């Protein structure tokens, strides 16, 4: 039977390299650990009320919000008796407002609500002492933290979310790379087996030709006595 020829030469398969799922150096665990600690500290700081930190002010008392009388125009003549009566009436109104504000503030304090808002609702206000400039300067940092907290929080989320999303994509892509490499390996293996089979068949054919017995018919030589 005809000998099967050897298949044409094929280039070696080129395999794709799998992508690293997590990239980083020796300090990667340290960076991740510090990031988690910072995130926990920020959440804990907000939980305990650090964003709303404000140095305590001692309340000095309650007063009516409108304490100024009407301004008198220059050169205006007025009756002293009328002015005195108006002033006394205004003082009585202010005293009444102060009593209402104090009662509202006490009720809000007992109910666990904001006494400042309660006093303001009835026309009064709580007067607090003025703290030193150093304390007011230090109060700026919690105020800045409260304003920057959303930005810092989402930065921390992105800091961990981006590597996780990339790791998930690399794991999915590595699966595709493995399937493509397996297909290349299978095709290379099939071609190699075909080459080996053709080589073995050719070798068996060559060995069979060596075992052939060649029979040659020679013509009879003429008899010399004839």
PyMOL commands that set and color helices and strands:
alter all, ss='L'
color gray80, all
select helices_A, chain A and resi 28-47+50-52+80-111+115-121+133-210
alter helices_A, ss='H'
color red, helices_A
select strands_A, chain A and resi 59-64+124-128
alter strands_A, ss='S'
color yellow, strands_A
deselect
rebuild
show_as cartoon
